[in-house]
Amino acid sequence: MRVLHVNTAARTGGAAQVAHALFAAQQARGEAAAFLSGRPEAGTEGAGTEGAAVMSPLRFRANVLAHRLASVEAPFERGRWARLLGARLDACDVVHLHNAHGYYLPDAALAALLDRPCVWTLHDLWLATGRCAAPQGCTRWETGCAPCPHRDRYPASLIDRSGPEQARRRALMLAGRTVFAVPSRWLADRMIAAGLPADRLHVVPNPLLGAAADFDAAARRAARDRSGWPADRCVALVAAGGLADPNKNVATVLAAMERVAQPERWCLVLLGRPDRAMRRRIAALPVRTVLVEQGLDRAALAEAYLAADLFLSPSRGESFGMTNLEALAHGCRLLCSDLPVFREVAGEAAVYLPHDRPDAWSRALDAELARRPARPDMALAADLRRRYALDTIVDAYAALYGLAGG
């Protein structure tokens, strides 16, 4: 099976990491998989991945500006995509499209991809809305986005074309014979409510990426020793590419840590980049804080999960909850927002909290500290590693390629 993966990026972001893992696993099986990404990024050369095949950094910035000023997707890339796809589409049996947004894919190129046997994995609600990818609690998309009250949300735009754009996206759902996949039942229900035919929609979870080898309590203690994080404190871990992203809602964790009863017994580890205001707030926290701003590979993330006691996930909205799954699969206790999709993935294994109640988070943190040290749930970790194994997810997509006609 010759599969062409297409996504905004190949490394940066959860959708990109899932897409690239599928591609790499297919290549490892001897299949002629290829990968095209529009956004230039470091570390994507070779192995069939073309990180700069479409855009240079300068052209990418120009397309971002064009979208923000005119709400037009990648106007400067139409010719490049036409030339690129002319050869690529003839060399594949099926297109596996991931994110179609992100300032990289012109409408004409998207139409050309959907005109072929295609599996389209929807990683968020972009196709259901008239503009944004993550509504963050806004329900306007259910009845009609226009006028959009949140034009600053990704992908941001000064011009509101949400009315005609939402109609265009509805047409994309119905046209052709594209087979759609989503990572959660929660997202499937919302896409069906938006008009996507249920018989063309399949739930395929995201795979567990970069899981450490089988571990035990001794392995977790060794990871803590290697991390340099204090053994006599409860280590709470937060991971988000942009710590100041309003949707990631890390501010709720900071507010909770300002209120914990015994700040001297905590160590808060933040993986990601804060903005200037958040950096000042982090510096003023009463708990010991470790800020790791450089990107971590999957092995380093696995090490961080093993070394931490708790994983904190206060997001306002997600389509799956990959970091929650990873944390549980490495023996971390999980405190997270009370989102339906988080309950779908974590079941009874998590402590669920209102995303906007720092007082509830601080009480939950105090309760977790009182029960420390908690033994990791080894049976749960093993079950998650089995159910979300990469090979299992690759097999599920192979079945969808057959449905698409590839």
VOPAGU-2260 file (C-alpha; in pm, 1 decimal, decimal comma):
REM VOPAGU-2260
SITE   aa  ch    i         X         Y         Z
SITE  MET   A    0       0,0       0,0       0,0
SITE  ARG   A    1     144,0     335,6    -105,7
SITE  VAL   A    2      27,7     598,8     143,7
SITE  LEU   A    3      90,0     973,5     120,4
SITE  HIS   A    4      57,4    1150,2     456,4
SITE  VAL   A    5      -9,3    1523,7     443,3
SITE  ASN   A    6      -0,1    1749,1     749,3
SITE  THR   A    7      90,8    2098,0     859,9
SITE  ALA   A    8     414,5    1974,9    1016,3
SITE  ALA   A    9     603,6    1653,6    1082,8
SITE  ARG   A   10     735,0    1713,4    1433,9
SITE  THR   A   11     568,5    2011,0    1598,3
SITE  GLY   A   12     241,4    1943,7    1780,6
SITE  GLY   A   13      43,1    1638,0    1881,8
SITE  ALA   A   14    -121,7    1580,8    1543,4
SITE  ALA   A   15     216,2    1597,3    1370,2
SITE  GLN   A   16     370,3    1346,0    1607,8
SITE  VAL   A   17      82,2    1103,5    1555,8
SITE  ALA   A   18      94,4    1146,2    1177,1
SITE  HIS   A   19     469,7    1097,2    1163,3
SITE  ALA   A   20     456,6     791,7    1392,0
SITE  LEU   A   21     204,2     625,9    1158,7
SITE  PHE   A   22     420,2     708,4     857,7
SITE  ALA   A   23     737,6     573,3    1022,3
SITE  ALA   A   24     562,7     254,4    1134,5
SITE  GLN   A   25     431,6     193,2     783,0
SITE  GLN   A   26     779,0     240,6     640,1
SITE  ALA   A   27     916,6      -1,3     900,0
SITE  ARG   A   28     667,1    -258,1     770,7
SITE  GLY   A   29     810,4    -218,6     421,7
SITE  GLU   A   30     526,7      -8,6     283,0
SITE  ALA   A   31     595,8     276,3      43,0
SITE  ALA   A   32     475,3     552,3     272,9
SITE  ALA   A   33     565,2     916,5     209,2
SITE  PHE   A   34     510,8    1235,7     407,5
SITE  LEU   A   35     453,0    1593,7     295,5
SITE  SER   A   36     445,5    1878,1     546,0
SITE  GLY   A   37     394,7    2242,0     465,3
SITE  ARG   A   38     560,0    2411,6     759,3
SITE  PRO   A   39     940,2    2428,7     766,0
SITE  GLU   A   40    1090,7    2288,0    1086,3
SITE  ALA   A   41    1418,2    2143,7    1201,5
SITE  GLY   A   42    1483,6    1771,3    1208,8
SITE  THR   A   43    1250,9    1657,6     930,7
SITE  GLU   A   44    1499,9    1582,9     657,5
SITE  GLY   A   45    1530,2    1234,5     511,5
SITE  ALA   A   46    1319,6     919,6     551,9
SITE  GLY   A   47    1066,9    1048,6     302,8
SITE  THR   A   48     971,8    1349,5     516,6
SITE  GLU   A   49     999,9    1681,7     337,7
SITE  GLY   A   50     983,5    1946,2     607,9
SITE  ALA   A   51    1066,8    2230,6     370,9
SITE  ALA   A   52     915,6    2085,2      53,9
SITE  VAL   A   53     649,3    2351,6      29,4
SITE  MET   A   54     752,9    2656,2     228,1
SITE  SER   A   55    1063,5    2835,9     339,6
SITE  PRO   A   56    1043,7    3016,6     676,6
SITE  LEU   A   57     995,1    3348,4     496,1
SITE  ARG   A   58     711,1    3217,2     282,7
SITE  PHE   A   59     548,7    3060,4     588,2
SITE  ARG   A   60     546,4    3395,7     767,0
SITE  ALA   A   61     397,1    3556,4     458,2
SITE  ASN   A   62     114,2    3303,5     454,9
SITE  VAL   A   63      48,0    3354,8     826,0
SITE  LEU   A   64      20,3    3728,3     762,7
SITE  ALA   A   65    -210,3    3672,5     464,2
SITE  HIS   A   66    -444,1    3460,5     675,8
SITE  ARG   A   67    -452,2    3712,9     955,4
SITE  LEU   A   68    -522,2    4002,8     720,8
SITE  ALA   A   69    -759,3    3835,1     474,7
SITE  SER   A   70    -855,9    3494,3     620,6
SITE  VAL   A   71    -716,5    3314,1     313,4
SITE  GLU   A   72    -529,9    2985,7     348,5
SITE  ALA   A   73    -178,3    2979,6     198,0
SITE  PRO   A   74    -238,4    3206,6    -104,0
SITE  PHE   A   75     130,8    3209,9    -198,3
SITE  GLU   A   76     159,4    2829,6    -222,7
SITE  ARG   A   77     -95,5    2749,3    -494,3
SITE  GLY   A   78     157,9    2698,2    -772,2
SITE  ARG   A   79     397,4    2500,8    -555,7
SITE  TRP   A   80     128,9    2259,9    -438,7
SITE  ALA   A   81      -4,2    2213,9    -791,1
SITE  ARG   A   82     340,7    2111,5    -914,9
SITE  LEU   A   83     417,6    1896,5    -612,0
SITE  LEU   A   84      91,0    1704,0    -608,3
SITE  GLY   A   85      99,8    1638,6    -981,2
SITE  ALA   A   86     370,2    1379,0    -929,9
SITE  ARG   A   87     296,3    1273,1    -572,8
SITE  LEU   A   88     -67,9    1179,9    -622,1
SITE  ASP   A   89       8,7     951,2    -914,2
SITE  ALA   A   90     262,9     766,8    -698,3
SITE  CYS   A   91      24,4     681,3    -411,8
SITE  ASP   A   92    -273,6     450,5    -364,2
SITE  VAL   A   93    -435,2     650,7     -85,4
SITE  VAL   A   94    -394,1     994,5      70,7
SITE  HIS   A   95    -389,5    1014,7     449,1
SITE  LEU   A   96    -471,5    1376,6     526,5
SITE  HIS   A   97    -429,7    1507,2     878,7
SITE  ASN   A   98    -469,2    1876,7     964,8
SITE  ALA   A   99    -580,5    2083,1     666,1
SITE  HIS   A  100    -529,5    2409,6     853,8
SITE  GLY   A  101    -213,9    2583,8     966,5
SITE  TYR   A  102    -132,7    2838,3     692,2
SITE  TYR   A  103      -0,3    2580,1     449,2
SITE  LEU   A  104    -265,3    2416,3     227,3
SITE  PRO   A  105    -452,2    2619,0     -38,8
SITE  ASP   A  106    -813,6    2531,7    -113,0
SITE  ALA   A  107    -726,6    2397,1    -458,0
SITE  ALA   A  108    -464,7    2160,8    -313,7
SITE  LEU   A  109    -711,2    2037,3     -51,0
SITE  ALA   A  110    -965,6    1967,7    -324,5
SITE  ALA   A  111    -704,9    1771,8    -522,7
SITE  LEU   A  112    -624,3    1556,0    -219,2
SITE  LEU   A  113    -990,2    1483,7    -148,6
SITE  ASP   A  114   -1046,2    1391,4    -512,8
SITE  ARG   A  115    -828,1    1081,0    -459,3
SITE  PRO   A  116    -894,5     781,8    -231,6
SITE  CYS   A  117    -851,2     960,4      98,8
SITE  VAL   A  118    -862,7     898,8     473,0
SITE  TRP   A  119    -889,5    1227,7     660,0
SITE  THR   A  120    -803,7    1220,5    1031,3
SITE  LEU   A  121    -972,5    1507,6    1211,0
SITE  HIS   A  122    -757,8    1597,2    1510,0
SITE  ASP   A  123    -981,9    1885,4    1620,7
SITE  LEU   A  124   -1306,9    2069,2    1539,0
SITE  TRP   A  125   -1172,5    2281,0    1250,7
SITE  LEU   A  126   -1392,2    2113,9     987,7
SITE  ALA   A  127   -1705,6    2177,0    1196,9
SITE  THR   A  128   -1643,9    2546,4    1260,0
SITE  GLY   A  129   -1624,3    2844,3    1031,7
SITE  ARG   A  130   -1282,0    2952,4    1148,4
SITE  CYS   A  131   -1103,5    2816,2    1457,3
SITE  ALA   A  132    -967,8    2471,2    1539,0
SITE  ALA   A  133   -1042,9    2470,1    1913,6
SITE  PRO   A  134   -1362,4    2655,6    2012,6
SITE  GLN   A  135   -1265,8    2642,3    2385,4
SITE  GLY   A  136   -1622,6    2629,3    2509,1
SITE  CYS   A  137   -1776,0    2846,4    2236,0
SITE  THR   A  138   -2079,1    2668,1    2088,0
SITE  ARG   A  139   -2157,0    2911,8    1808,0
SITE  TRP   A  140   -2040,7    2656,6    1551,0
SITE  GLU   A  141   -2342,5    2438,8    1634,2
SITE  THR   A  142   -2589,2    2691,9    1491,1
SITE  GLY   A  143   -2365,2    2908,4    1270,2
SITE  CYS   A  144   -2035,0    3074,2    1351,2
SITE  ALA   A  145   -2099,2    3411,9    1190,8
SITE  PRO   A  146   -2025,1    3657,7    1329,6
SITE  CYS   A  147   -1724,6    3501,0    1500,4
SITE  PRO   A  148   -1672,2    3639,9    1853,2
SITE  HIS   A  149   -1317,6    3501,6    1885,1
SITE  ARG   A  150   -1117,0    3599,3    1578,6
SITE  ASP   A  151    -797,7    3595,1    1786,4
SITE  ARG   A  152    -810,9    3216,8    1826,9
SITE  TYR   A  153    -591,8    2995,7    1611,7
SITE  PRO   A  154    -578,4    3035,5    1318,8
SITE  ALA   A  155    -630,1    3406,3    1390,2
SITE  SER   A  156    -775,6    3651,2    1138,8
SITE  LEU   A  157    -881,0    4015,5    1132,4
SITE  ILE   A  158   -1143,4    3941,7     866,5
SITE  ASP   A  159   -1446,6    3736,9     964,2
SITE  ARG   A  160   -1536,2    3497,5     681,5
SITE  SER   A  161   -1678,4    3238,1     918,4
SITE  GLY   A  162   -2021,0    3230,5     751,0
SITE  PRO   A  163   -1919,1    3131,7     395,8
SITE  GLU   A  164   -1621,4    2934,0     524,8
SITE  GLN   A  165   -1840,8    2719,4     748,8
SITE  ALA   A  166   -2067,1    2648,2     451,8
SITE  ARG   A  167   -1761,0    2548,5     244,9
SITE  ARG   A  168   -1641,7    2310,4     514,6
SITE  ARG   A  169   -1986,7    2153,8     539,6
SITE  ALA   A  170   -1965,5    2088,0     165,7
SITE  LEU   A  171   -1625,8    1920,4     213,5
SITE  MET   A  172   -1786,9    1675,9     456,3
SITE  LEU   A  173   -2038,6    1561,9     197,5
SITE  ALA   A  174   -1839,6    1572,2    -125,5
SITE  GLY   A  175   -1658,4    1272,4    -273,1
SITE  ARG   A  176   -1597,2     946,9     -89,8
SITE  THR   A  177   -1350,8    1056,3     176,8
SITE  VAL   A  178   -1335,0     828,2     480,7
SITE  PHE   A  179   -1305,7    1026,4     804,8
SITE  ALA   A  180   -1135,3     923,2    1129,3
SITE  VAL   A  181   -1138,8    1087,3    1471,4
SITE  PRO   A  182    -944,7     992,5    1785,7
SITE  SER   A  183   -1240,1     991,8    2026,5
SITE  ARG   A  184   -1609,7     915,2    2051,4
SITE  TRP   A  185   -1658,4    1266,7    2189,9
SITE  LEU   A  186   -1520,8    1424,0    1872,0
SITE  ALA   A  187   -1718,7    1180,9    1656,3
SITE  ASP   A  188   -2044,5    1290,0    1819,6
SITE  ARG   A  189   -1967,1    1654,1    1752,8
SITE  MET   A  190   -1872,6    1596,1    1390,9
SITE  ILE   A  191   -2195,0    1401,7    1334,2
SITE  ALA   A  192   -2389,3    1689,3    1492,5
SITE  ALA   A  193   -2212,1    1920,5    1246,1
SITE  GLY   A  194   -2339,8    1718,0     952,0
SITE  LEU   A  195   -2069,5    1462,0     877,9
SITE  PRO   A  196   -2234,5    1131,9     772,6
SITE  ALA   A  197   -2200,7     876,9    1053,2
SITE  ASP   A  198   -2139,6     590,8     808,3
SITE  ARG   A  199   -1823,7     762,7     681,7
SITE  LEU   A  200   -1682,7     835,0    1027,4
SITE  HIS   A  201   -1465,9     596,5    1230,9
SITE  VAL   A  202   -1310,9     628,5    1576,5
SITE  VAL   A  203    -940,8     539,1    1571,0
SITE  PRO   A  204    -759,7     642,8    1891,8
SITE  ASN   A  205    -425,1     812,8    1882,0
SITE  PRO   A  206    -140,2     568,2    1947,4
SITE  LEU   A  207      67,7     576,3    2261,4
SITE  LEU   A  208     399,8     721,6    2150,3
SITE  GLY   A  209     741,2     675,9    2301,9
SITE  ALA   A  210     637,6     457,9    2596,2
SITE  ALA   A  211     926,4     350,8    2812,8
SITE  ALA   A  212    1003,9     -16,8    2848,7
SITE  ASP   A  213     815,3    -207,7    3116,7
SITE  PHE   A  214     883,8     -42,2    3450,1
SITE  ASP   A  215     834,7     -96,1    3821,0
SITE  ALA   A  216     863,3     113,1    4135,1
SITE  ALA   A  217    1242,0      79,9    4129,7
SITE  ALA   A  218    1253,1     215,0    3773,5
SITE  ARG   A  219    1046,4     514,7    3880,9
SITE  ARG   A  220    1283,3     584,7    4170,9
SITE  ALA   A  221    1579,7     560,1    3934,7
SITE  ALA   A  222    1417,1     806,7    3694,1
SITE  ARG   A  223    1367,4    1049,5    3983,1
SITE  ASP   A  224    1732,4    1017,9    4075,8
SITE  ARG   A  225    1840,5    1088,5    3718,5
SITE  SER   A  226    1609,6    1389,3    3690,0
SITE  GLY   A  227    1763,9    1572,5    3982,0
SITE  TRP   A  228    1417,1    1654,1    4114,3
SITE  PRO   A  229    1392,3    1633,0    4494,6
SITE  ALA   A  230    1308,3    1287,9    4630,5
SITE  ASP   A  231    1153,0    1432,0    4946,7
SITE  ARG   A  232     891,2    1641,2    4761,9
SITE  CYS   A  233     581,2    1555,6    4563,2
SITE  VAL   A  234     663,5    1630,6    4198,7
SITE  ALA   A  235     372,8    1758,2    3989,5
SITE  LEU   A  236     433,5    1770,4    3613,4
SITE  VAL   A  237     269,8    1995,7    3353,3
SITE  ALA   A  238     349,6    1965,0    2980,4
SITE  ALA   A  239     233,0    2209,4    2712,1
SITE  GLY   A  240     417,0    2350,6    2412,9
SITE  GLY   A  241     295,2    2699,1    2500,3
SITE  LEU   A  242     237,8    2730,8    2873,7
SITE  ALA   A  243      52,2    3059,3    2822,3
SITE  ASP   A  244    -191,2    2911,4    2568,8
SITE  PRO   A  245    -536,9    2997,6    2711,8
SITE  ASN   A  246    -672,1    2658,6    2607,0
SITE  LYS   A  247    -401,0    2475,5    2805,4
SITE  ASN   A  248    -510,6    2679,8    3109,1
SITE  VAL   A  249    -185,4    2638,8    3302,6
SITE  ALA   A  250    -276,6    2953,7    3497,0
SITE  THR   A  251    -523,0    2745,3    3699,7
SITE  VAL   A  252    -238,6    2519,1    3817,0
SITE  LEU   A  253     -26,9    2820,4    3912,6
SITE  ALA   A  254    -317,3    2966,4    4109,8
SITE  ALA   A  255    -368,2    2632,1    4284,5
SITE  MET   A  256      -0,4    2607,7    4374,9
SITE  GLU   A  257     -23,9    2953,0    4532,0
SITE  ARG   A  258    -284,8    2808,7    4772,1
SITE  VAL   A  259    -152,6    2463,7    4870,7
SITE  ALA   A  260    -132,7    2406,6    5243,9
SITE  GLN   A  261     228,9    2285,8    5249,0
SITE  PRO   A  262     421,4    2457,4    4967,4
SITE  GLU   A  263     755,3    2339,5    5108,2
SITE  ARG   A  264     661,7    1978,8    5018,6
SITE  TRP   A  265     596,7    2044,0    4649,4
SITE  CYS   A  266     804,2    2063,5    4332,0
SITE  LEU   A  267     625,0    2186,2    4020,4
SITE  VAL   A  268     788,7    2088,1    3689,0
SITE  LEU   A  269     673,7    2284,6    3383,8
SITE  LEU   A  270     763,3    2157,6    3036,4
SITE  GLY   A  271     705,9    2432,3    2779,5
SITE  ARG   A  272     752,9    2801,6    2715,7
SITE  PRO   A  273     579,1    3071,2    2923,2
SITE  ASP   A  274     518,1    3426,8    2811,3
SITE  ARG   A  275     669,1    3718,4    3004,0
SITE  ALA   A  276     376,2    3764,3    3241,5
SITE  MET   A  277     359,4    3392,9    3323,5
SITE  ARG   A  278     735,1    3381,5    3375,7
SITE  ARG   A  279     702,5    3648,4    3647,6
SITE  ARG   A  280     420,0    3455,0    3809,8
SITE  ILE   A  281     620,2    3131,6    3806,9
SITE  ALA   A  282     913,8    3306,4    3973,3
SITE  ALA   A  283     685,7    3424,5    4256,2
SITE  LEU   A  284     534,4    3083,0    4335,5
SITE  PRO   A  285     578,0    2960,8    4694,0
SITE  VAL   A  286     661,5    2608,6    4572,7
SITE  ARG   A  287     990,8    2496,6    4423,3
SITE  THR   A  288     960,6    2518,4    4045,2
SITE  VAL   A  289    1158,5    2366,1    3758,6
SITE  LEU   A  290    1102,5    2519,6    3414,0
SITE  VAL   A  291    1218,5    2316,5    3111,8
SITE  GLU   A  292    1174,0    2528,4    2800,3
SITE  GLN   A  293    1360,8    2328,1    2538,6
SITE  GLY   A  294    1161,8    2068,8    2346,5
SITE  LEU   A  295    1185,8    1711,1    2471,5
SITE  ASP   A  296    1192,1    1401,6    2253,2
SITE  ARG   A  297     965,9    1105,4    2328,5
SITE  ALA   A  298    1229,6     926,4    2536,2
SITE  ALA   A  299    1286,5    1234,0    2753,4
SITE  LEU   A  300     911,1    1277,7    2800,8
SITE  ALA   A  301     880,6     913,9    2907,3
SITE  GLU   A  302    1157,9     972,8    3159,4
SITE  ALA   A  303     972,7    1278,3    3293,8
SITE  TYR   A  304     649,4    1082,1    3339,7
SITE  LEU   A  305     837,3     808,0    3524,6
SITE  ALA   A  306    1008,4    1060,3    3753,3
SITE  ALA   A  307     691,7    1254,0    3847,6
SITE  ASP   A  308     431,8    1169,1    4110,3
SITE  LEU   A  309     142,4    1354,3    3947,8
SITE  PHE   A  310      49,4    1479,3    3603,4
SITE  LEU   A  311    -170,5    1790,8    3592,5
SITE  SER   A  312    -385,9    1857,4    3285,5
SITE  PRO   A  313    -611,7    2164,9    3329,5
SITE  SER   A  314    -708,7    2214,0    2961,4
SITE  ARG   A  315   -1031,1    2389,6    2867,7
SITE  GLY   A  316   -1083,8    2163,2    2567,9
SITE  GLU   A  317    -913,0    1874,6    2386,1
SITE  SER   A  318   -1008,1    1615,4    2125,0
SITE  PHE   A  319    -824,6    1323,6    2289,0
SITE  GLY   A  320    -584,2    1386,9    2577,7
SITE  MET   A  321    -256,6    1234,7    2461,3
SITE  THR   A  322     -45,9    1355,5    2754,0
SITE  ASN   A  323    -301,6    1215,1    2999,9
SITE  LEU   A  324    -272,2     874,3    2834,9
SITE  GLU   A  325     107,7     890,9    2835,2
SITE  ALA   A  326     120,1     986,4    3203,1
SITE  LEU   A  327    -109,0     701,1    3311,7
SITE  ALA   A  328      85,5     455,2    3097,6
SITE  HIS   A  329     399,2     548,4    3295,0
SITE  GLY   A  330     246,8     513,6    3641,1
SITE  CYS   A  331     166,7     879,6    3709,4
SITE  ARG   A  332    -139,6     979,8    3906,1
SITE  LEU   A  333    -358,8    1209,8    3694,3
SITE  LEU   A  334    -545,0    1526,3    3795,5
SITE  CYS   A  335    -728,1    1678,7    3499,3
SITE  SER   A  336   -1015,0    1897,4    3387,1
SITE  ASP   A  337   -1355,4    1735,1    3394,2
SITE  LEU   A  338   -1388,8    1705,7    3016,9
SITE  PRO   A  339   -1597,5    1426,7    2860,2
SITE  VAL   A  340   -1310,2    1330,2    2630,8
SITE  PHE   A  341   -1073,8    1301,4    2928,8
SITE  ARG   A  342   -1320,6    1066,2    3098,1
SITE  GLU   A  343   -1341,6     866,7    2774,3
SITE  VAL   A  344    -966,3     805,8    2772,5
SITE  ALA   A  345    -886,4     783,8    3146,5
SITE  GLY   A  346   -1207,4     636,2    3287,2
SITE  GLU   A  347   -1195,3     599,8    3665,5
SITE  ALA   A  348    -817,1     636,8    3677,9
SITE  ALA   A  349    -813,0    1017,4    3710,7
SITE  VAL   A  350    -924,4    1285,2    3955,2
SITE  TYR   A  351   -1155,4    1520,3    3761,3
SITE  LEU   A  352   -1177,2    1888,8    3851,7
SITE  PRO   A  353   -1345,5    2204,6    3718,8
SITE  HIS   A  354   -1099,1    2376,1    3486,7
SITE  ASP   A  355   -1178,0    2720,8    3630,9
SITE  ARG   A  356   -1164,9    2645,6    4005,9
SITE  PRO   A  357    -811,7    2686,4    4147,7
SITE  ASP   A  358    -950,4    2628,8    4497,3
SITE  ALA   A  359   -1073,8    2281,8    4393,4
SITE  TRP   A  360    -734,2    2207,0    4239,8
SITE  SER   A  361    -547,2    2314,4    4552,9
SITE  ARG   A  362    -768,9    2092,4    4772,7
SITE  ALA   A  363    -711,2    1799,8    4535,5
SITE  LEU   A  364    -335,8    1860,7    4547,7
SITE  ASP   A  365    -343,9    1865,2    4927,2
SITE  ALA   A  366    -532,1    1533,2    4922,6
SITE  GLU   A  367    -276,7    1378,6    4686,2
SITE  LEU   A  368       6,6    1493,1    4909,6
SITE  ALA   A  369    -160,7    1326,3    5208,8
SITE  ARG   A  370    -169,3     989,3    5031,7
SITE  ARG   A  371     191,3    1006,4    4911,9
SITE  PRO   A  372     372,1     784,1    4834,9
SITE  ALA   A  373     108,7     625,2    4612,5
SITE  ARG   A  374     188,3     300,7    4436,3
SITE  PRO   A  375     168,3     319,0    4054,9
SITE  ASP   A  376    -117,9     127,1    3896,1
SITE  MET   A  377      87,1    -125,3    3702,0
SITE  ALA   A  378    -215,9    -315,1    3570,7
SITE  LEU   A  379    -366,2       3,1    3428,6
SITE  ALA   A  380     -36,2     104,1    3266,8
SITE  ALA   A  381      -1,4    -237,4    3101,3
SITE  ASP   A  382    -360,6    -229,3    2975,9
SITE  LEU   A  383    -317,1     117,1    2821,9
SITE  ARG   A  384       6,9      13,1    2650,8
SITE  ARG   A  385    -175,9    -279,9    2496,9
SITE  ARG   A  386    -493,4     -98,4    2387,2
SITE  TYR   A  387    -314,0     203,3    2239,7
SITE  ALA   A  388     -13,2      25,6    2088,2
SITE  LEU   A  389     113,5     182,5    1766,9
SITE  ASP   A  390      86,4    -143,7    1570,6
SITE  THR   A  391    -280,5    -174,3    1667,7
SITE  ILE   A  392    -356,6     176,5    1541,6
SITE  VAL   A  393    -160,6     118,9    1218,1
SITE  ASP   A  394    -371,5    -192,5    1155,4
SITE  ALA   A  395    -691,2       5,6    1211,5
SITE  TYR   A  396    -586,3     263,4     955,2
SITE  ALA   A  397    -493,5      -8,5     705,3
SITE  ALA   A  398    -858,4    -120,9     720,0
SITE  LEU   A  399    -974,0     235,1     653,5
SITE  TYR   A  400    -742,2     263,4     352,2
SITE  GLY   A  401    -925,1     -35,8     208,6
SITE  LEU   A  402   -1261,3     135,9     266,1
SITE  ALA   A  403   -1133,9     446,4      90,1
SITE  GLY   A  404   -1051,0     240,6    -216,7
SITE  GLY   A  405    -676,3     241,4    -182,7
